Amino acid sequence: MTEAQTEKPMAELSEAEQLTQIRIQIDAIDAQIQELISARAECAQKVADIKTQGGKVEAVFYRPEREAQVLRAVKERNHSLLPDNEMARLFREIMSACLALEQPLTVAYLGPEGSYSHASVIKQFGSSAHPLAVSTLEEVFATVERGEANYGIVPVENSSEGVVKATETELLKTKLTVSGEVDLAIHHCLLSKSCELETVRKVVAHSQALGQCQQWLKNNMPWVEVEAVASNALAAKMAQEDASLGAIASEQAAQLYGLRILESNIEDQRDNTTKFWVVGREATQPSGEDKTSMIVSIHNKSGALLELLSCFAKRNISMTRIVSRPSNNKKWDYLFFIDVLGHQADDGLQQALQEVKEKASFFKLLGSYPVSPLEA
């Protein structure tokens, strides 16, 4: 009899024997995975060698369009028990580690550590990126413009509280281009050194977070004073030093600052999401599924906005977002922040943008970038 013939069927083995066999299989699979990751890392190193041939110092290693294409392909060919988004997140980390072999990326964000902006850096660039915390949104842009960071990441809009005006203001002034988007599900926790909700006298958080939890606070903590601070992570640091304070921040912030989670998921809307944009110095090439963003002001005349939007409609270009804000140049003049599907290099969109530019009193192209392949 051969060895295969004398092997017992799995069903006849004891639980311990079954687990031992499966663990042996897992160990063998892990070894294969490790070998393949090592081979991928070697390819990444070869890419770096090619890009730096001849002593090039300005080589661009991070290509947002290429990463989006890879992650989309991962999701398309996924037929495993793991959900598409989880499989993509695993590959996001592999790609991050391999990219660090070519060039470790420094990404500026509104700190301190533990903010939602910090979480968006990890989601977009992976754990091998180098997050650089700065104190204001203005400094995020300035840090990238000075070349002290490769990219910056800034909040643009929240699904319940609307646009982030400080970001809009900087987008008007900056020479940087938008090169990526990140949608981050926001789940707020109430953190404190105190053990009891009733002992919290004041709740501190960023103004956006206070707005997103306004109804919950009214219903559950009607006695508390609320105070807006520069960031939720700063609020967590304040709560670390004063047991009478409660901070609205993330679960990660609770771990970082040694705080208790008194309540979880206190946001008023269950699908609370914040959109972040990646800003950098290089333009992004077409990925196949892209968006283009711009700022436009129109002449104050009847039908001017309809006429401008028709530039997209007649070419079947879908508009995904339009937000207005008052212009600082003239009373009752408005700026429109517009996002459309497509890349500025596409023929139809190229023609539409030229026509919009001719019709507008002010036009600024913010950039084209891949539609995020990762869900919120």
C-alpha positions in Angstrom: 0.0 0.0 0.0 1.2 3.5 -0.8 1.4 6.3 1.8 -1.5 8.1 0.1 -3.7 5.0 0.3 -3.1 4.6 4.1 -3.9 8.3 4.8 -7.2 8.7 6.7 -9.9 10.9 5.3 -10.2 14.3 7.0 -13.5 13.3 8.6 -12.0 10.3 10.4 -9.2 12.4 12.0 -9.5 13.9 15.5 -10.0 17.7 15.8 -6.4 18.2 16.8 -5.2 16.1 13.8 -7.4 18.1 11.4 -6.1 21.4 12.7 -2.5 20.2 12.4 -3.0 19.3 8.8 -4.6 22.6 7.9 -1.9 24.5 9.8 0.7 22.7 7.7 -1.1 23.8 4.6 -1.2 27.4 5.8 2.5 27.3 6.6 3.3 26.1 3.1 1.0 28.8 1.5 2.6 31.5 3.7 6.0 30.5 2.4 4.8 30.8 -1.2 3.2 34.2 -0.5 6.5 35.4 1.1 8.5 34.2 -1.9 6.1 36.1 -4.3 6.3 39.3 -2.2 10.1 39.1 -2.3 10.0 38.7 -6.1 7.7 41.8 -6.3 10.0 43.8 -4.1 12.9 42.9 -6.4 10.9 44.2 -9.4 10.3 47.4 -7.5 14.0 47.8 -6.9 14.6 47.3 -10.6 12.1 50.0 -11.4 14.0 52.4 -9.1 17.3 51.5 -10.8 15.9 52.2 -14.2 14.4 55.5 -13.1 17.6 56.7 -11.6 19.9 55.7 -14.4 22.4 58.4 -15.3 22.2 60.0 -11.9 18.6 61.3 -12.2 17.6 63.1 -9.0 14.1 64.2 -10.0 12.7 60.8 -10.9 9.0 60.3 -10.0 8.3 57.0 -8.2 4.7 57.3 -7.1 2.3 57.1 -9.9 -1.3 57.5 -8.7 -2.8 56.3 -12.0 -0.7 53.1 -12.0 -1.6 52.3 -8.4 -5.3 52.9 -9.1 -5.1 50.5 -12.1 -3.4 47.8 -10.0 -6.0 48.0 -7.2 -8.9 47.9 -9.7 -7.4 44.8 -11.3 -7.0 43.2 -7.8 -10.7 43.7 -7.2 -11.8 42.5 -10.7 -9.9 39.2 -10.4 -10.9 38.6 -6.7 -13.0 35.5 -6.4 -11.9 34.6 -2.8 -13.8 34.6 0.5 -12.3 38.0 1.2 -14.4 41.0 0.1 -13.0 43.0 -2.8 -12.1 46.0 -0.6 -10.3 43.9 1.9 -8.2 42.2 -0.8 -7.4 45.6 -2.2 -6.3 46.9 1.2 -3.9 44.0 1.5 -2.3 44.8 -1.8 -2.3 48.5 -0.8 0.1 47.5 2.0 2.3 45.4 -0.3 2.5 48.2 -2.8 3.4 50.7 0.0 6.3 48.5 1.2 7.6 48.0 -2.3 7.4 51.7 -3.1 9.4 52.5 0.0 12.2 50.5 -1.5 12.2 52.9 -4.5 11.5 56.1 -2.5 9.9 56.5 0.9 7.1 59.0 0.5 6.6 61.8 3.0 3.0 63.0 3.2 2.0 66.2 5.1 -1.4 66.2 6.9 -3.2 68.2 9.6 -2.0 66.7 12.9 -1.4 65.7 15.5 -1.1 62.0 15.2 -4.4 60.2 15.5 -6.5 62.6 13.4 -8.8 61.5 10.6 -6.4 63.2 8.2 -3.7 60.8 9.6 -6.0 57.8 8.9 -6.5 59.0 5.3 -2.7 59.1 4.8 -2.5 55.5 5.8 -5.5 54.5 3.7 -4.1 56.2 0.5 -0.4 55.5 0.9 -0.1 52.5 3.2 1.8 52.0 6.4 5.3 52.4 4.8 4.7 56.1 4.0 6.1 58.7 6.3 3.2 60.9 7.7 4.3 64.4 8.5 2.0 66.2 11.0 1.7 70.0 10.6 -0.4 72.4 12.6 -2.7 74.0 10.0 -4.2 73.2 6.6 -2.3 76.2 5.2 0.9 74.5 6.3 0.0 71.3 4.6 0.0 73.1 1.2 3.1 75.2 2.1 5.1 72.1 3.2 4.5 70.4 -0.2 5.2 73.6 -2.1 8.6 74.0 -0.3 9.5 70.4 -1.2 9.6 69.2 2.4 6.9 66.6 1.6 6.2 64.7 -1.6 2.4 65.1 -1.1 -0.2 66.5 1.2 -3.6 65.3 2.1 -6.4 67.7 3.0 -10.2 67.3 3.8 -12.4 68.7 1.1 -16.0 67.9 2.1 -18.0 65.9 4.7 -21.2 64.2 3.8 -23.2 65.8 6.6 -21.4 69.1 7.4 -20.4 70.1 3.8 -17.3 71.7 2.5 -14.1 72.6 4.4 -13.7 76.3 3.7 -10.1 76.5 4.7 -9.2 73.9 2.1 -11.2 75.8 -0.6 -9.3 79.0 0.3 -5.9 77.3 -0.1 -7.0 75.6 -3.4 -7.6 79.1 -4.8 -4.1 80.2 -4.0 -1.9 77.1 -4.5 0.2 76.1 -7.4 -0.2 72.4 -6.4 -2.3 70.0 -8.4 -5.0 67.6 -7.1 -3.6 64.1 -7.8 -5.9 61.7 -5.8 -9.0 61.3 -3.7 -9.7 59.4 -0.6 -13.2 58.7 0.9 -12.9 57.9 4.6 -15.8 56.6 6.7 -15.9 58.7 9.9 -17.0 57.0 13.1 -16.6 59.3 16.1 -16.0 58.2 19.7 -16.4 60.1 22.9 -13.1 59.8 24.7 -12.1 60.8 28.3 -9.9 59.9 31.2 -13.1 59.8 33.2 -15.0 56.5 33.7 -18.5 58.1 33.7 -20.3 60.1 31.0 -22.0 62.2 33.7 -18.6 63.6 35.0 -17.7 65.2 31.7 -18.3 68.9 31.8 -17.0 70.0 28.4 -16.7 68.3 25.0 -13.9 69.5 22.7 -13.4 68.6 19.0 -12.9 70.1 15.6 -15.9 72.2 14.5 -16.8 69.7 11.8 -16.9 66.9 14.3 -19.0 68.9 16.7 -21.5 69.5 13.9 -21.5 65.8 12.9 -22.4 64.8 16.5 -24.6 67.8 17.4 -27.9 65.9 17.8 -26.3 63.0 19.8 -24.7 65.5 22.2 -28.1 67.3 22.7 -29.9 64.0 23.3 -27.3 62.3 25.5 -25.3 65.1 27.1 -27.5 68.2 27.3 -25.5 69.6 30.2 -22.1 69.9 28.5 -20.4 72.9 27.1 -18.8 72.4 23.7 -15.6 74.0 22.4 -14.2 73.9 18.9 -10.4 73.3 18.6 -8.0 72.9 15.7 -8.3 69.1 15.4 -9.8 66.0 17.0 -6.4 64.7 17.8 -5.6 67.9 19.7 -8.9 67.5 21.5 -7.7 64.0 22.6 -4.5 65.4 23.9 -6.4 68.0 25.9 -8.6 65.3 27.4 -5.5 63.4 28.3 -4.6 66.2 30.7 -8.1 67.0 32.1 -10.5 64.4 33.3 -13.4 66.8 33.1 -13.1 67.0 29.3 -14.5 64.7 26.7 -13.0 64.6 23.2 -14.7 63.6 20.0 -12.1 61.6 18.1 -11.3 58.2 16.6 -10.7 54.8 18.2 -7.1 55.2 17.1 -6.8 58.4 19.1 -8.0 56.6 22.2 -5.2 54.1 21.9 -2.6 56.7 21.1 -3.5 59.0 24.1 -4.5 56.4 26.6 -8.2 57.4 26.9 -11.3 55.5 27.6 -14.0 55.1 25.0 -17.2 56.2 26.8 -19.4 55.9 23.7 -18.8 54.7 20.1 -20.3 55.7 16.8 -21.8 59.0 18.1 -22.1 60.6 14.6 -25.6 61.6 13.7 -25.5 60.0 10.3 -24.5 56.3 10.0 -22.9 56.8 6.6 -20.8 59.8 7.7 -17.9 60.2 5.2 -15.2 62.7 4.6 -13.6 63.2 1.2 -9.9 64.0 1.2 -7.8 65.2 -1.7 -4.1 64.4 -2.3 -2.2 67.5 -3.5 1.3 67.3 -5.1 3.6 69.0 -7.6 3.2 66.5 -10.5 0.3 66.1 -12.9 -1.4 62.7 -12.9 -1.7 60.7 -16.2 -5.0 59.0 -17.2 -5.9 55.8 -15.4 -9.0 54.9 -17.3 -11.4 56.0 -14.6 -10.7 59.6 -13.6 -12.2 62.9 -12.3 -11.2 66.4 -13.1 -11.7 69.3 -10.7 -11.8 73.1 -11.4 -12.8 76.4 -9.9 -15.0 78.7 -12.1 -16.6 82.1 -11.8 -19.2 83.4 -14.3 -20.3 86.7 -15.6 -23.3 88.1 -13.8 -25.9 87.7 -16.6 -29.1 85.7 -17.1 -28.5 82.0 -17.9 -24.7 82.2 -17.5 -24.4 79.1 -15.2 -26.7 77.0 -17.5 -24.6 78.1 -20.5 -21.4 77.1 -18.8 -22.7 73.7 -17.6 -24.0 73.0 -21.1 -20.3 72.7 -22.2 -20.3 69.4 -20.3 -23.9 68.3 -20.9 -23.7 68.4 -24.7 -20.6 66.2 -24.7 -22.2 63.7 -22.3 -19.7 64.5 -19.6 -21.1 63.8 -16.1 -20.8 66.3 -13.4 -20.3 64.7 -10.0 -20.1 67.8 -7.7 -20.8 71.5 -7.8 -20.4 73.7 -4.8 -20.6 77.5 -4.6 -19.0 80.0 -2.3 -19.0 83.8 -2.3 -16.1 85.5 -4.2 -13.9 87.9 -2.3 -13.5 90.1 -5.4 -17.1 91.5 -5.6 -20.2 91.4 -3.6 -22.8 88.8 -4.8 -20.2 87.2 -7.1 -19.7 83.5 -6.6 -17.1 80.8 -7.3 -18.1 77.3 -8.3 -16.1 74.3 -7.4 -16.9 71.7 -10.1 -15.9 68.0 -10.5 -16.6 66.1 -13.7 -15.9 62.5 -14.8 -13.0 62.2 -17.2 -9.4 63.2 -17.6 -8.3 66.6 -18.9 -6.3 64.8 -21.6 -9.5 63.2 -23.0 -10.5 64.8 -26.3 -14.1 65.6 -25.3 -13.2 67.0 -21.9 -10.3 69.0 -23.3 -12.7 70.7 -25.7 -15.3 71.3 -22.9 -12.6 72.8 -20.6 -11.5 75.2 -23.3 -15.1 76.3 -23.9 -15.6 76.8 -20.2 -12.5 78.8 -19.9 -13.7 81.1 -22.7 -17.1 81.7 -21.1 -15.9 82.1 -17.5 -14.7 85.3 -15.8 -12.3 83.2 -13.8 -11.1 79.7 -14.4 -8.6 77.5 -12.5 -8.0 73.8 -13.3 -7.2 72.0 -10.1 -6.2 68.7 -11.7 -7.2 65.3 -13.0 -6.9 62.2 -10.8 -8.1 58.6 -10.5 -11.5 57.8 -9.1 -10.5 56.0 -5.8 -10.6 52.2 -6.1 -11.0 51.9 -2.3 -14.4 52.3 -0.8 -15.0 54.5 2.3 
